[in-house]
């Protein structure tokens, strides 16, 4: 009996075993020959060099949801990517020397865009699952966002905490198919904190808008340090990172941040929340004509009809975080208000200390809430019933409208030849989707992050066949947990996994 035979099992003829191994090797060589001849990557092989100049990749035979009315949609078509850009879309494209990615059974669509995410809070995930914004005096709301997240935890972040929280939050969203984010980190306690944010956004390898918002303490340089940051990190437009100026109107002296943002020619973004008593200030700004197309208004809850009309007339953008707004007492998400004024909102995840940052949750929440409003009117016999949002509408909010709101519409948000290749492949053959009957409906009403098969940012594969690329997750998890332990200890908050 040879040494390869299994002890304790019925003997296998060694010559037969050798014949089997020989056949396996031949089959393996044949498979390798097929790859060499066709360029089709198997599930075990990751295409190399994607995103590099001149590198040609053909995403073949997918269900293409372009989100570009002029390009259209295709039950089965190809997407040709050259370097970082989309070169062509259509059936049976000539592959030439392109490497082929088999997308049969996949929905091929633009990457999702999150227009408002506090990534610095990643280590605090689920801590505030039951919390609201501010303390209302009731015992169950003693642990709230303002007192715990802003007044306790955020004050004790070190630059190294900022970095790992930002990085982990970014790659986690890549895993969920979010290829672009506006990061809103109110953690700029020093220039080193700001630099850590930028470094993490760069290292995450996805498209990101760096939101330069406030910080606290003697070393905080907000808002003046915006000039250094813009010159040091954002002098080129040909990169994945861009910049937005935080212009929170609840901070005394907000006028200076608006002035600097407009001096630098970057959008000015801010939370607009009635819970924090912002309505009078917002009304004054509206009447003074301060709004413009460079403004990104987050939430827009509790504002007057006059201010809404001024924002719409100015071409300002509205970012909604529907599940968070409902859960944390921001006020009812004003999705119908925006639509009635002709404003097409984008969607955002907001805070992971309260809820998940995946795009499917955001889309489903917006979809069901607006329809609940409209359906209730219909059932009550109201003759003025708004048009029901469709699955395609909320996908547009989560892609193209997000790109427009972040001033990235010429670069991303749709599968359009000439735009950069921010693309996701969604598994439509998975058990929670099959059989596929309606592409937009499947994305919005059936899918979740497990359906995100592969993700490409500017032509470069960042996730392949369900696995993130170039990421040491065990190491990053250890670093995030160490950051969490420091934050709880330094903030004087007990770690209690089963807090009531």
DRENDOPA-220337 format. One record per residue (C-alpha): residue number from 1; residue in one letter; chain; x, z, y. Coordinates in Angstrom, 3 decimals. Each point is the difference from the previous one (the first is absolute). Last residue first. Example, Ala and Ser with C-alpha at 12.3 -4.5 7.8 and 13.67 -1.06 7.14 Angstrom:
BEGIN
> i, aa, ch, c1, c3, c2
> 2, s, A, 13.670, 7.140, -1.060
> 1, a, A, -1.370, 0.660, -3.440
This chain:
BEGIN
> i, aa, ch, c1, c3, c2
> 500, x, A, -31.454, 29.105, 47.639
> 499, x, A, 3.726, -0.546, -0.475
> 498, x, A, 0.768, -1.178, -3.515
> 497, x, A, 3.511, -1.420, 0.377
> 496, x, A, 1.074, 2.785, 2.355
> 495, x, A, 3.218, -0.529, 1.956
> 494, x, A, -0.176, 2.609, 2.755
> 493, x, A, 0.537, -1.158, 3.566
> 492, x, A, 2.761, 1.565, 2.086
> 491, x, A, 0.854, -3.274, 1.713
> 490, x, A, 3.633, 0.182, -1.149
> 489, x, A, -1.011, 0.763, -3.580
> 488, x, A, -2.700, -2.640, -0.201
> 487, x, A, 2.211, -2.632, 1.596
> 486, x, A, 3.031, 0.846, -2.137
> 485, x, A, -1.974, -0.235, -3.245
> 484, x, A, -1.504, -3.330, 1.077
> 483, x, A, 3.450, -1.371, 0.823
> 482, x, A, 1.265, 1.008, -3.432
> 481, x, A, -3.031, -1.706, -1.549
> 480, x, A, 0.757, -3.169, 1.957
> 479, x, A, 3.653, 0.050, -1.096
> 478, x, A, -0.941, 0.485, -3.655
> 477, x, A, -2.545, -2.822, 0.241
> 476, x, A, 2.600, -2.292, 1.576
> 475, x, A, 2.432, 0.608, -2.854
> 474, x, A, -2.644, -0.607, -2.681
> 473, x, A, -1.183, -3.131, 1.860
> 472, x, A, 3.325, -1.808, 0.204
> 471, x, A, -1.315, -3.170, 1.685
> 470, x, A, 1.542, -3.468, -0.147
> 469, x, A, -3.244, -1.581, -1.239
> 468, x, A, -3.378, 1.681, -0.341
> 467, x, A, -1.627, -0.595, -3.371
> 466, x, A, -3.415, -1.462, -0.833
> 465, x, A, 1.117, -3.488, -0.962
> 464, x, A, 2.375, -0.258, 2.949
> 463, x, A, -0.018, 2.027, 3.187
> 462, x, A, 2.239, -0.660, 3.013
> 461, x, A, 0.366, -3.758, -0.454
> 460, x, A, 1.517, -1.566, 3.102
> 459, x, A, -1.873, -2.857, 1.695
> 458, x, A, -0.571, 1.874, 3.249
> 457, x, A, -1.454, 2.874, -2.032
> 456, x, A, -1.116, -0.757, -3.574
> 455, x, A, -2.082, 2.281, -2.216
> 454, x, A, -0.804, -0.269, -3.703
> 453, x, A, -2.652, 1.426, -2.343
> 452, x, A, -2.267, 1.957, 2.323
> 451, x, A, -2.949, 0.710, -2.323
> 450, x, A, 1.074, 3.631, -0.481
> 449, x, A, -0.534, 0.500, 3.756
> 448, x, A, -3.772, -0.386, -0.189
> 447, x, A, -2.401, -2.851, -0.710
> 446, x, A, -3.718, -0.241, -0.613
> 445, x, A, -2.001, -0.193, 3.235
> 444, x, A, 2.473, -1.416, 2.514
> 443, x, A, 2.304, -2.254, -2.025
> 442, x, A, -2.671, -1.028, -2.519
> 441, x, A, -2.429, -0.887, 2.760
> 440, x, A, 2.558, -2.180, 1.754
> 439, x, A, 0.704, -1.890, -3.268
> 438, x, A, -3.486, -0.391, -1.466
> 437, x, A, -0.665, -0.369, -3.738
> 436, x, A, 3.097, 1.357, -1.758
> 435, x, A, -0.688, 1.307, -3.474
> 434, x, A, 1.927, 2.287, 0.147
> 433, x, A, 0.408, 2.469, 2.870
> 432, x, A, 0.479, 3.555, -1.291
> 431, x, A, 1.627, -1.149, -3.271
> 430, x, A, 2.632, -2.040, 1.819
> 429, x, A, -0.265, -3.784, 0.075
> 428, x, A, -0.257, -0.183, 3.787
> 427, x, A, 3.481, 1.447, 0.437
> 426, x, A, 0.784, -0.157, 3.711
> 425, x, A, 3.002, -1.974, 1.255
> 424, x, A, 0.993, 0.962, 3.523
> 423, x, A, 1.621, -2.168, 2.657
> 422, x, A, 1.877, 0.493, 3.258
> 421, x, A, 1.627, -3.439, 0.129
> 420, x, A, 0.795, -0.562, 3.660
> 419, x, A, -2.269, -2.441, 1.770
> 418, x, A, 0.823, -3.702, 0.155
> 417, x, A, -2.617, -1.029, -2.540
> 416, x, A, -2.851, 2.508, 0.215
> 415, x, A, -0.796, 2.712, -2.506
> 414, x, A, -1.459, 2.501, 2.444
> 413, x, A, 0.903, 3.215, 1.821
> 412, x, A, 3.613, -0.845, 0.886
> 411, x, A, 2.285, -1.597, 2.570
> 410, x, A, -2.156, -1.513, 2.747
> 409, x, A, -2.471, 2.868, -0.236
> 408, x, A, 2.673, 2.636, 0.551
> 407, x, A, -1.288, 1.410, 3.289
> 406, x, A, -0.924, 3.288, -1.733
> 405, x, A, -3.717, -0.672, 0.511
> 404, x, A, 0.373, -3.582, -1.171
> 403, x, A, 1.704, 1.069, -3.215
> 402, x, A, -2.655, 2.612, -0.663
> 401, x, A, -2.714, -2.572, 0.616
> 400, x, A, 1.641, -2.331, -2.538
> 399, x, A, 0.411, 2.506, -2.824
> 398, x, A, -2.148, 3.117, -0.431
> 397, x, A, -2.696, -1.138, 2.454
> 396, x, A, -0.063, -3.368, -1.777
> 395, x, A, -0.425, 1.776, -3.335
> 394, x, A, -2.876, 1.872, 1.654
> 393, x, A, -1.734, -3.231, 0.963
> 392, x, A, 0.635, -1.693, -3.345
> 391, x, A, -1.829, 2.785, -1.807
> 390, x, A, -2.983, -0.555, 2.245
> 389, x, A, -1.293, 2.065, 2.906
> 388, x, A, -3.770, 0.045, 0.285
> 387, x, A, -1.355, -1.634, 3.129
> 386, x, A, -1.452, 2.601, 2.320
> 385, x, A, -3.702, 0.885, -0.252
> 384, x, A, -2.052, -0.301, 3.192
> 383, x, A, -3.509, -0.133, -1.479
> 382, x, A, 0.065, 3.633, -1.099
> 381, x, A, -2.345, 0.583, -2.934
> 380, x, A, 1.612, 3.290, -1.046
> 379, x, A, 1.394, -1.654, -3.127
> 378, x, A, 1.724, -2.613, 2.146
> 377, x, A, 1.533, 2.619, 2.261
> 376, x, A, 1.286, 1.954, -2.998
> 375, x, A, 1.457, -3.226, -1.406
> 374, x, A, 1.955, -0.665, 3.193
> 373, x, A, 1.585, 3.447, 0.189
> 372, x, A, 0.694, 0.085, -3.753
> 371, x, A, 1.455, -3.515, 0.198
> 370, x, A, 2.443, 1.135, 2.666
> 369, x, A, 1.020, 2.980, -2.105
> 368, x, A, 0.327, -1.881, -3.295
> 367, x, A, 2.361, -2.697, 1.253
> 366, x, A, 2.098, 2.275, 2.207
> 365, x, A, 0.520, 2.465, -2.858
> 364, x, A, 0.672, -2.752, -2.532
> 363, x, A, 2.667, -1.560, 2.211
> 362, x, A, 1.803, 3.265, 0.751
> 361, x, A, -0.025, 1.161, -3.616
> 360, x, A, 1.327, -3.386, -1.120
> 359, x, A, 2.801, 0.172, 2.554
> 358, x, A, 1.772, 2.998, -1.573
> 357, x, A, 1.037, 2.877, 2.270
> 356, x, A, -1.702, 2.790, -1.933
> 355, x, A, -1.715, 2.859, 1.807
> 354, x, A, 0.506, 3.254, 1.930
> 353, x, A, 3.750, 0.671, 0.271
> 352, x, A, 0.255, -3.768, -0.374
> 351, x, A, -0.971, -0.411, 3.655
> 350, x, A, -1.116, -3.253, 1.707
> 349, x, A, -0.877, -2.670, -2.585
> 348, x, A, -0.772, -2.832, 2.375
> 347, x, A, -2.405, -2.900, 0.333
> 346, x, A, -0.207, -2.729, 2.648
> 345, x, A, -2.904, -0.599, 2.310
> 344, x, A, -1.598, -3.276, 1.127
> 343, x, A, -1.440, 0.570, 3.448
> 342, x, A, -3.043, -2.143, 0.807
> 341, x, A, -1.744, 2.807, 1.843
> 340, x, A, -2.530, 0.513, -2.811
> 339, x, A, 2.887, 0.036, -2.469
> 338, x, A, 1.765, 2.844, 1.797
> 337, x, A, -3.174, 2.080, 0.210
> 336, x, A, -0.745, -0.716, -3.655
> 335, x, A, 3.364, 1.404, -1.069
> 334, x, A, -0.225, 3.091, 2.154
> 333, x, A, 1.133, 2.423, -2.737
> 332, x, A, -2.216, 3.083, 0.396
> 331, x, A, 1.923, 2.714, 1.801
> 330, x, A, 3.532, 1.272, -0.471
> 329, x, A, -1.427, 2.623, -2.320
> 328, x, A, 2.691, -0.083, -2.716
> 327, x, A, -1.868, -1.660, -2.885
> 326, x, A, -1.829, -2.800, 1.807
> 325, x, A, 2.912, -0.957, 2.240
> 324, x, A, 2.356, 0.229, -2.983
> 323, x, A, -2.122, -2.332, -2.121
> 322, x, A, -0.367, -2.559, 2.850
> 321, x, A, 3.488, -0.185, 1.465
> 320, x, A, -0.842, -2.585, 2.662
> 319, x, A, 2.441, -1.913, 2.206
> 318, x, A, -1.478, -1.531, 3.159
> 317, x, A, 1.732, -2.729, 2.026
> 316, x, A, -0.230, -0.607, 3.742
> 315, x, A, -1.216, -3.366, 1.281
> 314, x, A, -0.604, 1.330, 3.513
> 313, x, A, -3.735, -0.761, -0.148
> 312, x, A, -0.288, 1.924, -3.283
> 311, x, A, 1.824, 3.018, 1.428
> 310, x, A, -2.143, -0.088, 3.146
> 309, x, A, -3.157, -0.209, -2.119
> 308, x, A, 1.084, 2.976, -2.076
> 307, x, A, 0.786, 1.974, 3.138
> 306, x, A, -3.488, -0.659, 1.414
> 305, x, A, -1.721, 0.810, -3.293
> 304, x, A, 1.716, 3.394, 0.063
> 303, x, A, 2.507, 1.216, -2.603
> 302, x, A, -0.789, 2.386, -2.847
> 301, x, A, 2.244, -1.600, -2.608
> 300, x, A, 2.465, -2.727, 0.909
> 299, x, A, 1.968, 0.518, -3.277
> 298, x, A, 3.375, -1.448, 1.125
> 297, x, A, 0.080, -2.103, 3.172
> 296, x, A, 2.741, -2.643, -0.031
> 295, x, A, 0.682, -1.255, 3.518
> 294, x, A, 2.013, -3.136, 0.830
> 293, x, A, -3.158, -2.019, 0.690
> 292, x, A, -0.546, 2.237, 3.023
> 291, x, A, -1.580, 3.213, 1.196
> 290, x, A, 0.984, 1.593, 3.321
> 289, x, A, -2.896, -1.389, 2.051
> 288, x, A, -0.497, 3.201, 2.003
> 287, x, A, -3.538, 0.387, -1.386
> 286, x, A, 1.344, -0.096, -3.535
> 285, x, A, 2.745, 2.494, 0.818
> 284, x, A, -2.542, 2.395, 1.487
> 283, x, A, -2.246, -0.394, -3.034
> 282, x, A, 2.908, 0.739, -2.343
> 281, x, A, 0.807, 3.159, 1.939
> 280, x, A, -3.626, 1.169, -0.173
> 279, x, A, -0.317, -0.881, -3.729
> 278, x, A, 3.148, 1.678, -1.254
> 277, x, A, -1.518, 3.334, -0.983
> 276, x, A, 1.996, 0.413, -3.224
> 275, x, A, -3.002, -0.589, -2.244
> 274, x, A, -0.779, -3.168, 1.957
> 273, x, A, 2.962, -1.762, -1.527
> 272, x, A, 2.045, -2.863, 1.451
> 271, x, A, 3.382, 0.009, -1.748
> 270, x, A, 2.525, -2.162, 1.792
> 269, x, A, 1.924, -3.270, -0.130
> 268, x, A, 1.842, -1.867, 2.769
> 267, x, A, 1.223, -3.458, -1.023
> 266, x, A, 3.539, -1.067, 0.960
> 265, x, A, 1.251, -1.807, 3.111
> 264, x, A, 2.719, 2.534, 0.823
> 263, x, A, -1.444, 0.651, 3.479
> 262, x, A, -3.451, 0.193, -1.606
> 261, x, A, 1.117, 2.720, -2.360
> 260, x, A, 1.886, 1.818, 2.756
> 259, x, A, -3.039, 0.098, 2.309
> 258, x, A, -2.316, 1.129, -2.797
> 257, x, A, 2.447, 2.781, -0.889
> 256, x, A, 0.207, 1.048, 3.649
> 255, x, A, -3.785, 0.135, 0.390
> 254, x, A, -0.184, 2.453, -2.903
> 253, x, A, 1.271, 2.693, 2.364
> 252, x, A, -1.903, 2.797, -1.684
> 251, x, A, -0.642, -0.805, -3.666
> 250, x, A, -3.666, -0.526, -0.971
> 249, x, A, 0.315, -3.647, 1.087
> 248, x, A, 2.303, -0.906, -2.888
> 247, x, A, 2.054, -3.056, 0.909
> 246, x, A, 2.161, -0.725, -3.038
> 245, x, A, 2.052, -3.122, 0.602
> 244, x, A, 0.083, -2.631, -2.743
> 243, x, A, 3.077, -1.573, -1.577
> 242, x, A, 0.919, -2.774, -2.426
> 241, x, A, 1.714, 0.067, -3.387
> 240, x, A, 0.191, -2.829, -2.543
> 239, x, A, 2.511, -1.975, 2.034
> 238, x, A, 0.199, -3.132, 2.147
> 237, x, A, -1.290, 1.489, 3.253
> 236, x, A, 3.428, 1.375, 0.851
> 235, x, A, 0.630, 2.792, 2.539
> 234, x, A, -1.895, 2.445, -2.180
> 233, x, A, 2.548, 2.501, -1.304
> 232, x, A, 2.450, 0.947, 2.739
> 231, x, A, -1.751, -1.455, 3.054
> 230, x, A, -3.481, 1.222, -0.924
> 229, x, A, 1.299, 3.378, -1.136
> 228, x, A, 1.987, 0.515, 3.182
> 227, x, A, -2.977, -0.873, 2.223
> 226, x, A, -2.387, 2.113, -2.037
> 225, x, A, 2.251, 2.996, 0.663
> 224, x, A, -1.945, 0.553, 3.243
> 223, x, A, -3.255, 1.021, -1.724
> 222, x, A, 0.965, 2.209, -1.742
> 221, x, A, 3.488, 1.552, 0.109
> 220, x, A, -0.641, 3.088, -2.153
> 219, x, A, 3.066, 2.232, -0.117
> 218, x, A, -1.589, 3.109, 1.541
> 217, x, A, -3.002, -0.059, -2.307
> 216, x, A, -2.879, -2.294, -0.897
> 215, x, A, -0.543, -3.603, -1.015
> 214, x, A, -2.262, -2.788, 1.207
> 213, x, A, -0.621, -3.508, -1.269
> 212, x, A, 2.259, -2.980, -0.564
> 211, x, A, -1.996, -2.065, -2.467
> 210, x, A, 2.372, -2.128, -2.060
> 209, x, A, -1.930, -3.033, -1.215
> 208, x, A, 0.942, -0.774, -3.562
> 207, x, A, 0.503, -2.969, -2.311
> 206, x, A, 1.385, 1.158, -3.312
> 205, x, A, 3.438, 0.852, -1.290
> 204, x, A, -0.342, 3.782, -0.261
> 203, x, A, 3.583, 0.271, 1.276
> 202, x, A, -0.898, -1.329, 3.439
> 201, x, A, -2.955, 2.360, 0.408
> 200, x, A, 2.203, 2.884, -1.140
> 199, x, A, 2.731, -0.888, 2.496
> 198, x, A, -2.536, -0.261, 2.840
> 197, x, A, -1.481, 3.404, -0.766
> 196, x, A, 3.437, 1.604, -0.312
> 195, x, A, 0.995, -1.451, 3.390
> 194, x, A, -3.010, 1.682, 1.578
> 193, x, A, 0.890, 3.371, -1.522
> 192, x, A, 3.588, -0.421, 1.164
> 191, x, A, -1.216, -0.773, 3.532
> 190, x, A, -1.676, 3.416, -0.047
> 189, x, A, -3.415, 1.548, -0.706
> 188, x, A, -1.566, -3.390, -0.680
> 187, x, A, -2.473, 1.194, -2.611
> 186, x, A, -3.325, -1.426, 1.023
> 185, x, A, 0.450, -2.793, -2.513
> 184, x, A, -2.465, -2.860, 0.296
> 183, x, A, 1.286, -2.712, -2.328
> 182, x, A, -1.690, -3.348, 0.467
> 181, x, A, 0.151, -1.473, -3.479
> 180, x, A, 0.513, -3.376, -1.673
> 179, x, A, 0.340, -1.010, -3.679
> 178, x, A, -2.693, 2.280, -1.398
> 177, x, A, -0.330, -1.081, -3.647
> 176, x, A, -0.462, 3.454, -1.551
> 175, x, A, 3.627, 0.218, -1.166
> 174, x, A, 1.028, -0.963, 3.508
> 173, x, A, -2.060, 2.981, 1.152
> 172, x, A, 2.050, 2.329, -2.169
> 171, x, A, 3.171, -1.667, 1.303
> 170, x, A, -0.923, 0.886, 3.567
> 169, x, A, -1.148, 3.563, -0.651
> 168, x, A, 3.224, 0.678, -1.882
> 167, x, A, 2.147, -1.335, 2.821
> 166, x, A, -1.829, 1.810, 2.796
> 165, x, A, -0.044, 3.324, -1.813
> 164, x, A, 3.639, -0.394, -1.061
> 163, x, A, 1.202, -0.814, 3.516
> 162, x, A, -2.047, 2.540, 1.953
> 161, x, A, 1.120, 2.796, -2.294
> 160, x, A, 3.643, -1.027, 0.537
> 159, x, A, -0.562, 0.019, 3.774
> 158, x, A, -1.239, 3.607, -0.255
> 157, x, A, -3.708, 0.760, 0.143
> 156, x, A, -0.920, 3.539, 1.072
> 155, x, A, -2.463, -0.713, 2.821
> 154, x, A, -2.103, -2.434, -2.039
> 153, x, A, -0.934, 2.694, -2.491
> 152, x, A, -1.388, 2.717, 2.274
> 151, x, A, -1.693, -1.289, 3.159
> 150, x, A, -0.714, -3.579, -1.062
> 149, x, A, -0.856, 0.326, -3.690
> 148, x, A, -1.259, 3.572, 0.000
> 147, x, A, -1.731, 0.731, 3.311
> 146, x, A, -1.171, -3.506, 0.885
> 145, x, A, -0.846, -1.171, -3.500
> 144, x, A, -2.006, 2.958, -1.212
> 143, x, A, 0.359, 3.066, -2.198
> 142, x, A, -2.536, 2.376, 1.533
> 141, x, A, -2.727, -2.505, -0.842
> 140, x, A, -1.595, 1.900, -2.891
> 139, x, A, -0.041, 3.179, 2.083
> 138, x, A, -2.124, -1.568, 2.768
> 137, x, A, 1.366, 0.252, 3.518
> 136, x, A, -0.074, -3.738, 0.699
> 135, x, A, 3.747, -0.460, -0.529
> 134, x, A, 1.036, -3.559, 0.747
> 133, x, A, 0.405, -3.250, -1.920
> 132, x, A, -1.755, 0.734, -3.293
> 131, x, A, 1.367, 1.150, -3.338
> 130, x, A, -1.140, -0.389, -3.614
> 129, x, A, 2.868, -2.241, -1.145
> 128, x, A, 2.426, 1.730, 2.373
> 127, x, A, 2.865, 0.551, -2.458
> 126, x, A, -0.851, -3.242, -1.811
> 125, x, A, 3.361, -1.599, 0.910
> 124, x, A, 2.217, 2.221, 2.139
> 123, x, A, 3.262, -1.682, -1.048
> 122, x, A, -1.369, -3.294, 1.374
> 121, x, A, -0.590, 1.433, 3.495
> 120, x, A, 2.689, -2.103, 1.730
> 119, x, A, -1.968, -3.082, -1.020
> 118, x, A, -2.727, 0.535, 2.568
> 117, x, A, -1.693, -3.366, -0.584
> 116, x, A, -1.810, -2.220, 2.508
> 115, x, A, -0.383, -3.802, -0.201
> 114, x, A, 0.227, -0.381, -3.771
> 113, x, A, 0.389, -3.668, -0.959
> 112, x, A, -0.653, -1.378, -3.494
> 111, x, A, 2.133, -2.771, -1.444
> 110, x, A, -1.460, -3.484, 0.086
> 109, x, A, -1.714, -1.298, -3.147
> 108, x, A, 0.662, -1.225, -3.523
> 107, x, A, -2.640, 1.202, -2.466
> 106, x, A, 1.601, -0.084, -3.441
> 105, x, A, -1.260, -1.358, -3.329
> 104, x, A, 2.620, -2.741, 0.086
> 103, x, A, 2.718, 0.982, 2.460
> 102, x, A, 2.991, -1.361, -1.949
> 101, x, A, 2.983, 0.323, 2.301
> 100, x, A, 2.033, -3.193, 0.024
> 99, x, A, 3.520, -0.336, 1.332
> 98, x, A, 0.161, -2.957, 2.307
> 97, x, A, 2.174, -3.025, -0.804
> 96, x, A, -2.778, -2.461, 0.724
> 95, x, A, -3.249, 1.902, -0.228
> 94, x, A, -2.273, -2.858, 1.037
> 93, x, A, -3.282, 1.689, 0.848
> 92, x, A, -2.739, -0.250, -2.604
> 91, x, A, -2.847, 1.445, 2.057
> 90, x, A, 0.627, 1.142, 3.550
> 89, x, A, 2.105, 2.142, 2.303
> 88, x, A, 3.285, -0.984, 1.638
> 87, x, A, 3.096, 1.262, 1.793
> 86, x, A, -0.615, 3.756, 0.182
> 85, x, A, 2.994, 1.653, 1.605
> 84, x, A, 2.750, 2.452, -0.923
> 83, x, A, 2.260, -2.404, -1.847
> 82, x, A, -2.244, -2.788, -1.201
> 81, x, A, -3.319, 1.145, -1.421
> 80, x, A, -2.373, -2.456, -1.680
> 79, x, A, -3.486, 1.315, -0.765
> 78, x, A, -1.852, -1.650, -2.877
> 77, x, A, -3.664, -0.541, -0.739
> 76, x, A, -2.939, 0.989, -2.165
> 75, x, A, -3.421, 1.073, 1.262
> 74, x, A, 1.313, -0.914, 3.434
> 73, x, A, -0.768, 1.425, 3.423
> 72, x, A, 0.181, -1.635, 3.412
> 71, x, A, 3.024, -1.081, 2.026
> 70, x, A, -1.951, -0.434, 3.245
> 69, x, A, -2.048, 3.143, -0.583
> 68, x, A, 3.184, 2.085, -0.523
> 67, x, A, -0.669, 3.103, -2.101
> 66, x, A, 2.007, -1.769, -2.769
> 65, x, A, -1.796, 1.223, -3.109
> 64, x, A, 1.810, -1.974, -2.701
> 63, x, A, -1.108, 0.482, -3.620
> 62, x, A, 3.390, -0.557, -1.592
> 61, x, A, 1.500, -3.037, -1.714
> 60, x, A, 3.618, 0.107, 1.112
> 59, x, A, 1.958, 2.149, 2.419
> 58, x, A, 2.840, -2.419, 0.690
> 57, x, A, 3.296, 1.490, 1.175
> 56, x, A, 2.701, -1.853, 1.928
> 55, x, A, 3.053, 1.807, 1.384
> 54, x, A, 1.227, -1.873, 3.107
> 53, x, A, 0.809, 3.159, 1.941
> 52, x, A, -0.411, 3.084, -2.147
> 51, x, A, -3.485, 1.408, -0.468
> 50, x, A, 0.257, 0.026, -3.766
> 49, x, A, 3.573, 0.151, -1.278
> 48, x, A, -0.887, 0.815, -3.585
> 47, x, A, -3.274, -0.468, -1.835
> 46, x, A, -0.630, 3.109, -2.106
> 45, x, A, 0.050, -0.525, -3.741
> 44, x, A, -1.829, 2.106, -2.570
> 43, x, A, -3.486, -1.328, 0.723
> 42, x, A, 1.371, -3.527, -0.403
> 41, x, A, 1.228, -2.152, 2.884
> 40, x, A, -0.770, -3.717, -0.190
> 39, x, A, 3.056, -2.020, 1.112
> 38, x, A, -1.066, -2.860, -2.214
> 37, x, A, 3.135, -1.127, -1.812
> 36, x, A, 2.020, 3.211, 0.256
> 35, x, A, -3.065, 2.065, -0.809
> 34, x, A, -0.799, -2.148, -3.044
> 33, x, A, 3.602, 0.283, -1.149
> 32, x, A, -0.174, 3.786, 0.232
> 31, x, A, -3.112, -0.112, -2.149
> 30, x, A, 1.822, -2.211, -2.527
> 29, x, A, 2.897, 2.417, -0.087
> 28, x, A, -2.396, 2.849, -0.703
> 27, x, A, -1.701, -1.982, -2.741
> 26, x, A, 3.387, -0.760, -1.572
> 25, x, A, 0.957, 3.658, 0.196
> 24, x, A, -3.275, 1.024, -1.633
> 23, x, A, 0.478, -2.548, -2.781
> 22, x, A, 3.487, 1.350, -0.690
> 21, x, A, -1.346, 3.546, -0.074
> 20, x, A, -2.692, -0.964, -2.511
> 19, x, A, 2.481, -1.882, -2.203
> 18, x, A, 2.320, 3.023, 0.057
> 17, x, A, -2.893, 2.259, -1.018
> 16, x, A, -0.858, -2.358, -2.864
> 15, x, A, 3.630, 0.114, -1.142
> 14, x, A, -0.105, 3.771, 0.185
> 13, x, A, -3.035, 0.221, -2.263
> 12, x, A, -2.111, 2.785, 1.365
> 11, x, A, -0.042, 3.283, -1.807
> 10, x, A, -3.211, 2.040, 0.142
> 9, x, A, 0.556, 2.717, 2.602
> 8, x, A, 1.996, 3.237, -0.292
> 7, x, A, 3.032, -1.406, 1.769
> 6, x, A, -0.658, -3.119, 2.060
> 5, x, A, 2.501, -2.795, -0.733
> 4, x, A, 2.553, -0.694, 2.742
> 3, x, A, 2.808, 1.696, -1.986
> 2, x, A, -0.342, -2.494, -2.861
> 1, x, A, -1.442, 0.947, -3.381
